[in-house]
Amino acid sequence: MQFARVNDVTIHYQVIGGPADRPVIVFANSLGTDFRIWRDVIVRLAGEFPIILYDKRGHGLSDIGKTPYSIEDHAADLAALLDLLNVRDAVICGLSVGGLIAQAICQTRPDLVKALILCDTASKIGSADMWNARIAAVEEHGIPSIVNAVMEKWFTPAFRNPDNIAFRGYCNMLARQPNEGYAATCASIRDADYTEAAAHIAVPTLCIVGDQDGSTPPDLVRKTAELIPGARFEVIKDAGHIPCVEQPEALSDLIRNFINTTNTAGEAQ
Ligand SMILES: O=C(O)CCC(=O)CC(=O)O
C-alpha cells in the first residue's frame, strides 16, 4: 500500500509501472467509491501504460481532512500527488466527480495533462436542490439510507440482481465510505460548473457514457462533449454510471484506442 501526505491529508494511492515511453494514465474515481472500481480495467491495461490510482480525500483509505471541500481542493490534492510522483503530461481519466476534478486540473495545472478521458461526467452535474437533499439525507440517516436509490443510477437492472455478489460488494463499498467525506464531496459537486471552461480545453478529449447511466445520462455527456473543441463521444452498451465495473472490456478498448490514436504533440489523429 502507498500513502502520501499532500495538502495536510494522507492520500492512498497506487502506482503500477509500465513502459516509460507511454503516457501515464491517472484514474480518478466517482462519488462514494474507492479506486478498486478500476480493477477490471487495470488488469487489461497493465503492462501497456504506467498507471496511477488514488482515493480522493473523504473516500477509501484517504483522510477526510477539513470539510467542506471544493472541486479545486480535490484537484489540488491530485496535482500535489502527481508533483510528488514527478508525473507530467498524463492522461487523466476521471469518472463522474473524478471527471470534474480532471476538468479542474486541466485549468489550474495544464502542464500535468496530456489528454482527458471524461467518463460518465459533465461540465455540471445535478442541481443544488438535488445535492442539498442528498447531503441532508446523509447527515441525518447516513449513507446506508441512500444506497438503494443510488444503485439504481450506478448499475443496470441486470447487474442489480441480488444474486450478483459483485453487486452486493459495491453496495458495501458505498455504504462504508465516511458520511462526512461523502457529504463534503456532494457539496463540491453541487458548487462546480465548468460549462464556460469547457470551450477552453485544449487537449485531446474523449467523453464516454454508459447507455443506462442514471446519474449523468448520455444526452448530458453528449452536450458536454459538444462544448469541448474536437472532443470524441462514445456510448458503452449495457452499462450504467460505472462502466469500469459493468463493462471493463469495452471501456479498456476505448481508452487504449484513444491513447494510441492521439499523437505526442497532443492532437487527436
Ligand atoms: O458519481 C459521482 O461522482 C457523482 C454523480 C452522481 O450523482 C452519482 C451518484 O448518484 O452517486
The ligand as a Gaussian input file, in Angstrom:
#p B3LYP/6-31G(d) Opt

LIG

0 1
 O      -20.840000       9.649000      -9.234000
 C      -20.478000      10.812000      -8.970000
 O      -19.277000      11.062000      -8.788000
 C      -21.461000      11.939000      -8.864000
 C      -22.673000      11.809000      -9.693000
 C      -23.782000      11.089000      -9.067000
 O      -24.810000      11.695000      -8.853000
 C      -23.612000       9.661000      -8.738000
 C      -24.461000       9.152000      -7.656000
 O      -25.685000       9.253000      -7.733000
 O      -23.893000       8.630000      -6.710000

